[in-house]
Amino acid sequence: MFLARTSHCHNIAMKFCSRNSLGRSFATTLAVASLPSQYASAFVPNHLMATSLSLVSSSTNSIGYRGGSSSQVRNMSKMDQTFETWSFDEPCKTMSWTEISKASLSVSGLSDNWDDSDLVVIGVFAPKKEESEEDEDDKKEEEPTAELSGEAKAYDEKMGGALSNLMLENFKAFKNGASAGSVTPTLRVFKDGKSQRIALVGLGTLDEEKDDFLDGVGSAVGKALATTCNSEKKVASAKILLPEAVGSSASILKDMSTSFYSNLYADNRFRSEKSKETPAEDLESVTLVCEGSSADGADAALESGMKLAKGVHMAKDIVNAPHNVLNSLSLAETAKRIAEESDGTIKCEILGVKECEELGMGAFLGVARASETEPQFIHLTYTPPDGVVKKKVGIVGKGLLFDTGGYNIKTAMMELMKFDCGGAAAVLGAARAIGQLKPEGVEAHICVAACENMINGKGVVPSDILTAANGKTIEVLNTDAEGRLTLADAIVYCDKEMGCSSIIELSTLTGACMVALGSGISGVFTENDDLAKELEDCAKASEEKAWRMPMEKSYNDELKSKIADLKNIGGRYGGAITAGLFLQNFVDKKKPFAHIDIAGPVWDHGKGMATGYGAKLVTEWAVRQGK
C-alpha cells in the first residue's frame, strides 16, 4: 500500500505483494483514492500483514509501503517480518526448514595429541559389581572410588591424576559413569596461553554377560556430547575417547550421530535476528577417537545417522510450524522439496479436489470443506535406486494442519492443535530420511490427506453422512473425531489403488491413548502378531517407545449407526480402541495393518516443542521391509 502526502489530503494506492509458485515476487495495485488526511489512517491498519513491508521516506515527503528484499527491510524498517506468512488474501505457500548443524563428525584411531582440541570428552564404563558388593552397597553408602583403564587411564596419568580427582569429587552423581550419558563438570586446563576443557561421560556399566548392556549408549552419549558442546562456549573442535566396545559398533555410532545432531536442533524460523539461538554455534568438528579397531564403515554410519537426524528435524519443523505458515499448500510444497532432494528415488504426486472426487474420497473432502486452502492429497513413492522391489508397503500419516474441533469446537488446548499433523510430520520426516538413506528392496508409498478442521458455512456438521472411497458410509456424530475420516480414504488409497502388501498409519488420534499411556509412549493397534512384533523391534531399535494395545472386537458394536454403515465415534470409554477398530473398516481384513496413536509422545509439554517422534520408528520399519 502506498501513500503520497499533500498538504490537505492523502493519495492512497493499495499494493499487495506476494509470490507465485516459482517464488518470484509480484505486486498488484488494487485501488487509488484521494481522501482528507483525517480519514487516511483508516486505510492503514497497523496489523496489516504481508510478505514483507518496509516504511520508506523520499525527498518528495511521501510515505510508502512496498515489497523489498530481506536486507532492505532490515536496513530500512522496524516493521519487517521475520518470516514469510500470509498476505491478507493469500495463504502462505511455503515453509522454511531448519538446517542441520554445520559441525562435522569423524572417526580416528588413537593419537598422543589431545592438545589440538578445545574440548576433550573421555568416555568411561563403570566396572561391573559382584552381587555381594551390590548387597553391601544397599546397606551402606558406597565408598568413593575412581576406576579408569586403557587410554583413559593413560590420559589421567598424563594429566597428573586430574581425571581421577574429578571422578572422586563428583562420585555421588557420576559413580564412575554407571549411568550412560551422565557427564561430570568441566575441568579447565590452561597451557601455552590456551584454555582446554575436559569432561568425562558415562557409558554405563560394563557387563559383557548381558546382551543388552550397550542398548541406548549411542543415543545417550550423542545427547551428552551435544549438550556439553553447547554449554561450553567458544568450542570450535572437540574429541571424545570411546572404548573399543563402543567404537567398534556401527549401529552405536549411527545412533550417536543421530542423537548428536537431533539435540542441536533449534527452531529459529520465527525469531527475529537478535533473538535467534544457535546451539554450539562455534562448533566446527567433533572427532571420535576409538580405542582398538573402529567399526567397519564407521564414517558411513555417522553419515547415515546425520541423514536420519534430518528426518527428525523435518518432523519437528512440521509440528512446530504455526497454522498461518503451515497449511495444506505449504505442506504439499514441503513434500515436493523432499522428492527433489532424493536424487530421483522419490516421486511426488499431489491430488487436488477433482482427483480426490474421482476417487470417491468423500470422508476426506467432507472434513476439508471448511478449510481456507484446498485439500491436498500428498503421495510420495520411494523406489530403490536399482529398481529391485521385494515388498511394497503403505505408510499413512494424519495431516490435520490445525484442528479447531469443527462445530464440536474444542474448549481447551486449542493452541496446541497445530500438532494434529504429528502423523504427517512423522511420515514425511521418514520420507526425507528414506530418500537419503536409499534402502534396498522396498517400495514405500507415503500418503497424507492434508487439510484443516475449521468452521464455516460449508463445514461438516454433526449428523452429516459421508461416503468413504471404499463405499462405506459414515454418520458424523462428532466433528472433532475428524482425523479418522481423512485417514479412512488415505488407507483405502494405499490398499486398493497402490496394492500395498502391508500398511502402517500414524496419527495424533485420541486423548484416550494419552490417558492410558501418558506422554512418552505411543499405542500400537493391530490384529496381526507378526506386524506387532516388527513394530516392537523397530521401536526398541529406534528408541521411540511403543506399546501394543488390545483390539477388543466386541467394541465394534459401539460404532454401529442406525442410518449408516458406521458412526465416527464409539462410547465414552475405550476411545483409543474404538478409533483403531474404526480404521480397520478401510483396509482388506487379510492385510497386515497397524494404527499407531502418537498423540502423547509427539509433543514435549515441558519444552513446549515438538519431539520429532515417529520419524525414526517409521524409517526403521521401512528399511527392514526390504531385507
GUVEX-327906 format. One record per residue (C-alpha): x, y, z; residue number from 1. Coordinates in pm, whole numbers, padded with zeros to 5 digits. Last residue first. Example, Ala and Ser with C-alpha at 12.3 -4.5 7.8 and 13.67 -1.06 7.14 Angstrom:
! GUVEX-327906
PT        u        v        w   num
PT    01367   -00106    00714     2
PT    01230   -00450    00780     1
***
This chain:
! GUVEX-327906
PT        u        v        w   num
PT    01572   -05710    00388   627
PT    01341   -05471    00205   626
PT    01091   -05434    00488   625
PT    01366   -05355    00739   624
PT    01432   -05011    00589   623
PT    01062   -04922    00609   622
PT    01035   -05018    00976   621
PT    01348   -04826    01074   620
PT    01231   -04518    00884   619
PT    00890   -04535    01052   618
PT    01040   -04557    01401   617
PT    01296   -04283    01334   616
PT    01036   -04035    01207   615
PT    00784   -04130    01475   614
PT    00857   -03868    01737   613
PT    01007   -03541    01616   612
PT    00980   -03410    01973   611
PT    00781   -03094    01901   610
PT    00820   -02800    02137   609
PT    00671   -02652    02453   608
PT    00981   -02756    02646   607
PT    00787   -02914    02931   606
PT    00494   -03020    02713   605
PT    00720   -03213    02478   604
PT    00488   -03305    02190   603
PT    00466   -03611    01960   602
PT    00491   -03854    02253   601
PT    00127   -03849    02364   600
PT   -00087   -03824    02049   599
PT    00120   -04092    01875   598
PT   -00160   -04341    01806   597
PT   -00018   -04613    01582   596
PT   -00272   -04795    01362   595
PT   -00138   -05121    01223   594
PT   -00240   -05319    00915   593
PT   -00140   -05661    00785   592
PT   -00381   -05747    00501   591
PT   -00642   -06020    00544   590
PT   -00909   -05773    00661   589
PT   -00857   -05559    00349   588
PT   -00839   -05200    00469   587
PT   -01099   -04932    00534   586
PT   -01308   -05089    00810   585
PT   -00995   -05141    01020   584
PT   -00991   -04764    01082   583
PT   -01298   -04783    01307   582
PT   -01139   -05055    01521   581
PT   -00841   -04829    01593   580
PT   -01071   -04544    01694   579
PT   -01277   -04786    01905   578
PT   -00959   -04881    02093   577
PT   -00846   -04525    02163   576
PT   -01195   -04434    02281   575
PT   -01213   -04713    02537   574
PT   -01486   -04540    02738   573
PT   -01745   -04280    02645   572
PT   -01898   -04474    02360   571
PT   -01789   -04500    01999   570
PT   -01724   -04228    01745   569
PT   -01732   -04193    01365   568
PT   -02056   -04389    01333   567
PT   -02067   -04667    01078   566
PT   -02269   -04822    00796   565
PT   -02535   -04550    00802   564
PT   -02885   -04494    00950   563
PT   -02886   -04668    01288   562
PT   -02507   -04649    01319   561
PT   -02284   -04921    01459   560
PT   -01955   -04800    01607   559
PT   -02031   -04908    01963   558
PT   -02091   -05265    01841   557
PT   -01728   -05274    01727   556
PT   -01635   -05281    02097   555
PT   -01699   -05658    02090   554
PT   -01386   -05696    01879   553
PT   -01150   -05584    02156   552
PT   -00833   -05471    01979   551
PT   -00594   -05456    02273   550
PT   -00291   -05221    02280   549
PT    00070   -05287    02181   548
PT    00313   -05044    02339   547
PT    00552   -04800    02172   546
PT    00867   -04621    02285   545
PT    01085   -04447    02030   544
PT    01433   -04585    02097   543
PT    01481   -04651    01723   542
PT    01591   -05011    01780   541
PT    01331   -05072    02052   540
PT    01050   -04919    01848   539
PT    01161   -05119    01545   538
PT    01152   -05445    01742   537
PT    00802   -05370    01873   536
PT    00693   -05265    01525   535
PT    00806   -05593    01374   534
PT    00646   -05788    01660   533
PT    00311   -05615    01604   532
PT    00339   -05684    01231   531
PT    00387   -06054    01302   530
PT    00101   -06059    01552   529
PT   -00152   -05906    01312   528
PT   -00456   -05776    01500   527
PT   -00312   -05427    01520   526
PT   -00329   -05122    01746   525
PT    00004   -04977    01860   524
PT   -00016   -04707    02128   523
PT    00257   -04446    02157   522
PT    00460   -04391    02472   521
PT    00603   -04079    02639   520
PT    00301   -03859    02707   519
PT    00098   -04098    02915   518
PT   -00009   -04448    02816   517
PT   -00379   -04475    02902   516
PT   -00469   -04107    02933   515
PT   -00264   -04028    02623   514
PT   -00448   -04303    02433   513
PT   -00781   -04152    02539   512
PT   -00671   -03813    02406   511
PT   -00712   -03969    02066   510
PT   -00580   -03953    01710   509
PT   -00237   -03795    01691   508
PT   -00178   -04018    01393   507
PT    00049   -04281    01244   506
PT   -00060   -04544    00991   505
PT    00106   -04871    00893   504
PT    00020   -05071    00584   503
PT    00113   -05413    00447   502
PT    00106   -05563    00096   501
PT    00043   -05228   -00074   500
PT   -00189   -05251   -00374   499
PT   -00149   -04886   -00472   498
PT   -00513   -04803   -00552   497
PT   -00687   -05054   -00324   496
PT   -00479   -05064   -00006   495
PT   -00278   -04743   -00015   494
PT   -00581   -04545   -00137   493
PT   -00816   -04715    00111   492
PT   -00578   -04609    00391   491
PT   -00580   -04249    00269   490
PT   -00960   -04250    00247   489
PT   -01001   -04371    00607   488
PT   -00727   -04140    00733   487
PT   -00930   -03830    00649   486
PT   -01228   -03966    00843   485
PT   -01011   -04089    01131   484
PT   -00883   -03735    01175   483
PT   -01231   -03588    01207   482
PT   -01336   -03702    01553   481
PT   -01385   -03337    01649   480
PT   -01684   -03321    01413   479
PT   -01877   -03553    01642   478
PT   -02175   -03760    01532   477
PT   -02060   -03796    01173   476
PT   -02252   -04090    01026   475
PT   -02014   -04280    00798   474
PT   -02100   -04459    00475   473
PT   -01873   -04727    00332   472
PT   -01814   -04705   -00042   471
PT   -01441   -04786   -00041   470
PT   -01353   -04420   -00100   469
PT   -01550   -04306    00203   468
PT   -01909   -04179    00194   467
PT   -02007   -03906    00438   466
PT   -02325   -03869    00645   465
PT   -02392   -03544    00830   464
PT   -02545   -03581    01179   463
PT   -02298   -03337    01343   462
PT   -02191   -03068    01097   461
PT   -01946   -03068    00804   460
PT   -01824   -02723    00711   459
PT   -01968   -02533    00416   458
PT   -02095   -02232    00611   457
PT   -01768   -02206    00800   456
PT   -01575   -02383    01076   455
PT   -01230   -02545    01063   454
PT   -01071   -02889    01056   453
PT   -00770   -02829    00833   452
PT   -00644   -03020    00528   451
PT   -00379   -03271    00419   450
PT   -00453   -03633    00331   449
PT   -00102   -03772    00373   448
PT    00041   -04074    00191   447
PT    00380   -04243    00184   446
PT    00401   -04531   -00064   445
PT    00719   -04726    00003   444
PT    00885   -04964   -00242   443
PT    01135   -05180   -00054   442
PT    01431   -05390   -00168   441
PT    01718   -05161   -00085   440
PT    01729   -04864    00148   439
PT    01815   -04523   -00002   438
PT    01945   -04344    00311   437
PT    01870   -04003    00157   436
PT    01518   -04069    00033   435
PT    01449   -04276    00344   434
PT    01544   -03985    00572   433
PT    01319   -03740    00388   432
PT    01037   -03992    00377   431
PT    01078   -04058    00750   430
PT    01031   -03687    00819   429
PT    00729   -03701    00587   428
PT    00594   -03998    00785   427
PT    00648   -03841    01126   426
PT    00527   -03494    01029   425
PT    00213   -03637    00871   424
PT    00142   -03821    01197   423
PT    00212   -03508    01401   422
PT   -00033   -03302    01192   421
PT   -00253   -03256    01498   420
PT    00042   -03067    01650   419
PT   -00106   -02734    01534   418
PT   -00376   -02820    01784   417
PT   -00169   -02696    02075   416
PT   -00339   -02355    02091   415
PT   -00672   -02538    02108   414
PT   -00579   -02675    02450   413
PT   -00934   -02637    02588   412
PT   -01295   -02582    02474   411
PT   -01262   -02755    02138   410
PT   -01543   -02690    01893   409
PT   -01795   -02960    01814   408
PT   -01871   -02740    01511   407
PT   -01517   -02807    01392   406
PT   -01278   -02937    01656   405
PT   -01048   -02644    01596   404
PT   -00790   -02877    01444   403
PT   -00499   -02731    01255   402
PT   -00276   -02881    00989   401
PT   -00469   -03208    01001   400
PT   -00233   -03438    00814   399
PT   -00265   -03787    00965   398
PT    00017   -04002    00832   397
PT   -00003   -04312    00614   396
PT    00278   -04551    00523   395
PT    00200   -04820    00265   394
PT    00434   -05103    00177   393
PT    00553   -05278   -00139   392
PT    00796   -05563   -00083   391
PT    01086   -05724   -00267   390
PT    01149   -05438   -00510   389
PT    01457   -05417   -00733   388
PT    01469   -05076   -00903   387
PT    01843   -05038   -00851   386
PT    01797   -04694   -00691   385
PT    01526   -04815   -00452   384
PT    01174   -04676   -00518   383
PT    01007   -04428   -00284   382
PT    00661   -04302   -00381   381
PT    00527   -03985   -00222   380
PT    00152   -03921   -00233   379
PT    00011   -03600   -00087   378
PT   -00364   -03542   -00105   377
PT   -00404   -03165   -00092   376
PT   -00722   -03007    00037   375
PT   -00798   -02654   -00084   374
PT   -00686   -02375    00146   373
PT   -00914   -02192    00389   372
PT   -01052   -02524    00514   371
PT   -01425   -02563    00579   370
PT   -01486   -02830    00314   369
PT   -01179   -03032    00419   368
PT   -01361   -03262    00662   367
PT   -01606   -03366    00390   366
PT   -01325   -03398    00138   365
PT   -01153   -03663    00347   364
PT   -01471   -03867    00404   363
PT   -01590   -03826    00045   362
PT   -01274   -03963   -00114   361
PT   -01458   -04109   -00415   360
PT   -01151   -04149   -00635   359
PT   -01292   -03901   -00888   358
PT   -01360   -03660   -00602   357
PT   -00997   -03687   -00491   356
PT   -00879   -03608   -00844   355
PT   -01105   -03303   -00866   354
PT   -01012   -03174   -00521   353
PT   -00638   -03193   -00580   352
PT   -00404   -03492   -00587   351
PT   -00036   -03415   -00536   350
PT    00215   -03665   -00676   349
PT    00575   -03675   -00559   348
PT    00841   -03916   -00683   347
PT    01117   -04034   -00453   346
PT    01441   -04208   -00560   345
PT    01530   -03932   -00806   344
PT    01826   -03793   -00617   343
PT    01612   -03752   -00304   342
PT    01642   -03370   -00279   341
PT    01356   -03302   -00520   340
PT    01126   -03552   -00351   339
PT    01159   -03380   -00015   338
PT    01103   -03048   -00193   337
PT    00774   -03173   -00334   336
PT    00663   -03288    00011   335
PT    00735   -02943    00152   334
PT    00526   -02787   -00126   333
PT    00239   -03015   -00025   332
PT    00280   -02899    00335   331
PT    00278   -02536    00214   330
PT   -00048   -02592    00029   329
PT   -00225   -02788    00304   328
PT   -00141   -02526    00565   327
PT    00176   -02441    00753   326
PT    00266   -02074    00792   325
PT   -00051   -01923    00940   324
PT   -00103   -02260    01106   323
PT    00206   -02231    01322   322
PT    00511   -02451    01246   321
PT    00634   -02663    01538   320
PT    00476   -02986    01408   319
PT    00628   -02951    01061   318
PT    00970   -02838    01181   317
PT    00995   -03119    01434   316
PT    00923   -03385    01171   315
PT    01176   -03230    00932   314
PT    01443   -03215    01203   313
PT    01382   -03584    01274   312
PT    01430   -03658    00904   311
PT    01750   -03458    00902   310
PT    01859   -03662    01203   309
PT    01823   -03977    00990   308
PT    02064   -03827    00739   307
PT    02307   -03745    01022   306
PT    02295   -04103    01147   305
PT    02361   -04235    00800   304
PT    02669   -04013    00775   303
PT    02797   -04139    01110   302
PT    02747   -04497    00994   301
PT    02928   -04420    00666   300
PT    03221   -04284    00869   299
PT    03234   -04605    01071   298
PT    03214   -04835    00767   297
PT    03382   -05116    00955   296
PT    03371   -05019    01320   295
PT    03682   -04884    01490   294
PT    03968   -05107    01596   293
PT    04134   -05064    01934   292
PT    04047   -04746    02119   291
PT    03834   -04515    01911   290
PT    03878   -04138    01889   289
PT    03550   -03980    01777   288
PT    03638   -03640    01631   287
PT    03397   -03347    01655   286
PT    03429   -03053    01417   285
PT    03310   -02698    01360   284
PT    03149   -02587    01685   283
PT    03109   -02211    01719   282
PT    02727   -02215    01723   281
PT    02705   -02494    01980   280
PT    02327   -02442    01989   279
PT    02211   -02149    01774   278
PT    01970   -01911    01947   277
PT    01792   -01641    01748   276
PT    01665   -01345    01950   275
PT    01857   -01070    01770   274
PT    01771   -01190    01420   273
PT    01397   -01201    01473   272
PT    01253   -01537    01563   271
PT    01007   -01742    01359   270
PT    01247   -01975    01182   269
PT    01476   -02010    01482   268
PT    01378   -02368    01569   267
PT    01679   -02516    01745   266
PT    01810   -02866    01678   265
PT    02146   -02950    01834   264
PT    01990   -03249    02011   263
PT    01896   -03405    01678   262
PT    02254   -03370    01552   261
PT    02407   -03558    01844   260
PT    02124   -03812    01869   259
PT    02152   -03912    01505   258
PT    02532   -03929    01525   257
PT    02531   -04137    01842   256
PT    02273   -04374    01698   255
PT    02490   -04426    01389   254
PT    02799   -04480    01604   253
PT    02611   -04735    01812   252
PT    02492   -04916    01499   251
PT    02845   -04924    01355   250
PT    02983   -05090    01669   249
PT    03363   -05091    01703   248
PT    03372   -04752    01876   247
PT    03152   -04866    02164   246
PT    03318   -05191    02272   245
PT    03653   -05044    02165   244
PT    03642   -04770    02430   243
PT    03547   -04422    02305   242
PT    03753   -04107    02354   241
PT    03573   -03788    02251   240
PT    03742   -03501    02070   239
PT    03614   -03147    02026   238
PT    03676   -02850    01800   237
PT    03534   -02498    01779   236
PT    03434   -02454    02143   235
PT    03361   -02086    02209   234
PT    03102   -02164    02476   233
PT    03088   -02485    02675   232
PT    02716   -02539    02727   231
PT    02659   -02628    02361   230
PT    02947   -02873    02328   229
PT    02837   -03033    02654   228
PT    02476   -03071    02542   227
PT    02575   -03215    02203   226
PT    02813   -03465    02367   225
PT    02556   -03567    02627   224
PT    02293   -03623    02356   223
PT    02532   -03832    02146   222
PT    02637   -04026    02457   221
PT    02280   -04118    02545   220
PT    02190   -04205    02185   219
PT    02491   -04432    02141   218
PT    02456   -04598    02481   217
PT    02090   -04690    02435   216
PT    02150   -05062    02447   215
PT    02515   -05141    02528   214
PT    02442   -05378    02817   213
PT    02178   -05555    02608   212
PT    02341   -05893    02560   211
PT    02433   -05919    02927   210
PT    02749   -06118    03012   209
PT    02952   -05825    02879   208
PT    02872   -05618    03185   207
PT    03050   -05284    03162   206
PT    02816   -05050    03348   205
PT    02700   -04736    03168   204
PT    02890   -04524    02918   203
PT    02941   -04223    03144   202
PT    03088   -03903    03005   201
PT    03402   -03739    03143   200
PT    03493   -03376    03093   199
PT    03794   -03169    02982   198
PT    03802   -02805    02864   197
PT    04116   -02653    02714   196
PT    04231   -02294    02758   195
PT    04528   -02165    02560   194
PT    04812   -01941    02678   193
PT    05069   -02218    02646   192
PT    04859   -02440    02871   191
PT    04548   -02365    03076   190
PT    04330   -02655    03186   189
PT    03961   -02621    03263   188
PT    03771   -02917    03410   187
PT    03408   -02949    03307   186
PT    03150   -03086    03547   185
PT    03096   -03459    03507   184
PT    02857   -03602    03249   183
PT    02594   -03876    03267   182
PT    02507   -04016    02923   181
PT    02501   -04381    03026   180
PT    02456   -04413    03403   179
PT    02737   -04608    03571   178
PT    02993   -04346    03464   177
PT    03230   -04396    03759   176
PT    02954   -04313    04006   175
PT    02868   -03978    03838   174
PT    02630   -03815    04087   173
PT    02774   -03941    04417   172
PT    03124   -03962    04273   171
PT    03156   -03600    04170   170
PT    03472   -03510    04362   169
PT    03605   -03861    04314   168
PT    03555   -03853    03937   167
PT    03725   -03515    03904   166
PT    04017   -03641    04115   165
PT    04057   -03941    03890   164
PT    04050   -03714    03585   163
PT    04314   -03476    03726   162
PT    04552   -03760    03814   161
PT    04863   -03581    03688   160
PT    04718   -03501    03346   159
PT    04945   -03756    03174   158
PT    04837   -04011    03432   157
PT    04473   -03938    03350   156
PT    04546   -03975    02979   155
PT    04699   -04317    03040   154
PT    04397   -04420    03249   153
PT    04158   -04310    02975   152
PT    04370   -04493    02718   151
PT    04317   -04824    02893   150
PT    04151   -04825    03231   149
PT    03993   -04591    03484   148
PT    03843   -04654    03826   147
PT    03786   -04369    04067   146
PT    03645   -04473    04402   145
PT    03403   -04322    04652   144
PT    03282   -04572    04914   143
PT    02915   -04656    04864   142
PT    02685   -04563    05149   141
PT    02575   -04864    05345   140
PT    02320   -05143    05330   139
PT    02234   -05134    04961   138
PT    02603   -05103    04878   137
PT    02670   -05426    05066   136
PT    02413   -05611    04857   135
PT    02569   -05473    04538   134
PT    02913   -05586    04655   133
PT    02784   -05939    04721   132
PT    02633   -05947    04374   131
PT    02967   -05866    04217   130
PT    02999   -05524    04063   129
PT    03069   -05449    03698   128
PT    03312   -05166    03641   127
PT    03173   -04827    03535   126
PT    03249   -04759    03172   125
PT    03424   -04437    03071   124
PT    03405   -04199    02775   123
PT    03657   -03915    02795   122
PT    03550   -03580    02650   121
PT    03815   -03333    02533   120
PT    03713   -02979    02437   119
PT    03913   -02707    02263   118
PT    04105   -02965    02063   117
PT    04470   -02955    01949   116
PT    04608   -03066    02286   115
PT    04493   -03425    02260   114
PT    04790   -03538    02055   113
PT    04906   -03886    02153   112
PT    04678   -04037    01893   111
PT    04438   -04330    01887   110
PT    04239   -04403    01573   109
PT    04005   -04161    01401   108
PT    03634   -04117    01337   107
PT    03451   -03812    01202   106
PT    03159   -03586    01290   105
PT    03123   -03245    01123   104
PT    02963   -02937    01279   103
PT    02737   -02738    01043   102
PT    02431   -02826    01247   101
PT    02132   -02940    01037   100
PT    01927   -02666    00874    99
PT    01576   -02585    00990    98
PT    01332   -02579    00702    97
PT    01120   -02292    00566    96
PT    00752   -02348    00494    95
PT    00593   -02249    00164    94
PT    00259   -02138    00020    93
PT    00138   -01898    00287    92
PT   -00226   -01814    00236    91
PT   -00328   -01520    00014    90
PT   -00590   -01253    00075    89
PT   -00444   -01054    00364    88
PT   -00089   -01163    00293    87
PT    00015   -01484    00459    86
PT    00345   -01568    00621    85
PT    00708   -01532    00526    84
PT    00940   -01495    00822    83
PT    01098   -01221    01029    82
PT    00856   -00952    00925    81
PT    00986   -00600    00893    80
PT    00808   -00314    01066    79
PT    01121   -00150    01208    78
PT    01219   -00051    00858    77
PT    01505    00045    00631    76
PT    01801   -00184    00699    75
PT    01609   -00497    00788    74
PT    01363   -00449    00503    73
PT    01632   -00373    00251    72
PT    01825   -00685    00356    71
PT    01515   -00900    00322    70
PT    01447   -00767   -00025    69
PT    01159   -00527   -00074    68
PT    00784   -00503   -00102    67
PT    00642   -00155   -00067    66
PT    00481    00060    00196    65
PT    00515    00430    00120    64
PT    00546    00769    00285    63
PT    00598    01077    00075    62
PT    00792    01395    00157    61
PT    00909    01435   -00201    60
PT    01268    01359   -00089    59
PT    01165    01003   -00006    58
PT    01078    00806    00309    57
PT    01029    00429    00311    56
PT    00847    00204    00557    55
PT    00900   -00155    00454    54
PT    00666   -00447    00433    53
PT    00741   -00811    00353    52
PT    00509   -01099    00279    51
PT    00214   -00901    00403    50
PT    00037   -00850    00733    49
PT   -00180   -00548    00814    48
PT   -00192   -00505    01195    47
PT   -00132   -00129    01185    46
PT   -00439   -00077    00972    45
PT   -00358    00179    00701    44
PT   -00690    00263    00535    43
PT   -00835    00418    00848    42
PT   -00526    00637    00869    41
PT   -00641    00830    00564    40
PT   -00958    00962    00722    39
PT   -00811    01269    00898    38
PT   -00596    01340    00593    37
PT   -00887    01401    00361    36
PT   -00902    01132    00096    35
PT   -00778    01079   -00258    34
PT   -00816    00724   -00385    33
PT   -00622    00457   -00569    32
PT   -00715    00089   -00567    31
PT   -00582   -00263   -00612    30
PT   -00222   -00222   -00719    29
PT   -00078   -00571   -00769    28
PT    00271   -00685   -00678    27
PT    00494   -00974   -00783    26
PT    00777   -01163   -00619    25
PT    00911   -01479   -00777    24
PT    00897   -01800   -00568    23
PT    00811   -02025   -00859    22
PT    00458   -02078   -00733    21
PT    00398   -01702   -00730    20
PT    00490   -01470   -00450    19
PT    00300   -01188   -00284    18
PT    00295   -00814   -00251    17
PT   -00023   -00613   -00211    16
PT   -00042   -00254   -00327    15
PT   -00310   -00017   -00208    14
PT   -00260    00327   -00356    13
PT   -00366    00617   -00139    12
PT   -00346    00985   -00222    11
PT   -00357    01165    00109    10
PT   -00518    01505    00163     9
PT   -00461    01854    00296     8
PT   -00091    01939    00249     7
PT   -00007    01652    00016     6
PT    00118    01305    00116     5
PT    00159    01011   -00123     4
PT    00053    00683    00040     3
PT    00140    00339   -00098     2
PT    00000    00000    00000     1
***
